[in-house]
Amino acid sequence: MFQTNNSDNKYGVAVIGGGHAGIEAALAAARMGVKTIIFTLSLDAVGNMPCNPSIGGTGKGHLVFEIDALGGEMGRTADKTMLQCRMLNASKGPAVHSLRFQSDREKYRALMKDVLENQENLDIYQAEITEIIFESVGRDDLGAPQNQTDEPPDRKTLVGFCVLGGVFSEGIDLTGDRLNGAVIVGVGLPKLSAERDIIKNYFNEKNNLGYEYSYMYPGMNKVLQAAGRVIRTETDKGIVLLLDERFNYSYYKQLFPEHWRHFKIIRTPEQLRKIIEKF
């Protein structure tokens, strides 16, 4: 819960950052009926785009279309502020065709700010967030978190949403029970690129394992790194949940380290709940 100086302002979701991802997260929460606040360093820089103001393109275009299909705002605003649109890689196969828009930076930013300001259940707050303090919380009658005690909590509960292969895979070191679980979504495949194509072609000629060396193995390495954040010392214990049916394919299971051989396949939320309660 985040609470402003006005005790009436209580929020179920606080989003830090007014870039593309922050905007979509804040709008999604607010549109689901959750009282939401989004923080940004400058109210005039919400939805700010780089000097090359493009939306889509190879490796990112499919994400834009997925966001659009889920009711997100990025694609709509790109349509309304478009300067030009072209299909990249048109001379290649359809698998790498990628639609890219270039937008008017000023119009995109102004329109996105207007969308946020007029969204029900959403407040925009100009501030710099320098620290996140976790406290023991309960729920009020509206479903919003609330403090259960004025005493300092003995423990801190961490819930993080991280990009696979980013800081979570490299820079998180929470020992003991400060981090006792990780939910890994997807097999971590790298985006399509010329570099990956070079690697793929080389190993296809060498041993016909081009896809494995260019995409599958690097992706699985990200998964292993993320799972490795849970167990940092000899006394640590935890649960790692792999969310992707491809993990159950034989060619992925053979990449599991030896200490993963006791894994269990979960098919229902009820099964998962029982395993977590037993743990």
MOQUIPE-V714010 format. One line per field, one symbol per residue. burial: b if it has 16 or more other C-alpha atoms within 10 Angstrom, else e. A space follows every 10 residues. Layout:
BEGIN
burial=???
END
This chain:
BEGIN
burial=beeeeeeeeb bbbbbbbbbe ebbbbbbbbb eeebbbbbbb eeeeebbbbe eebbbbbbee beebbeeeee ebbbbebbbe bbeeeeeeee eeeeebbbbb bbbbbeebbe bbbeebeeee bbbbeeeeee eeeebbeeee eeebbbeeee eeeeeeeeee eeebbeebbe eebbbbbebb bbebebbbbb eeeeebeebb ebbeeeeebb bbbbbbbbbb bbbbbbbbbb beeeeebbbb bbeeeebeee eeeeeeeeee eeeeeeeeee eeeeeeeee
END
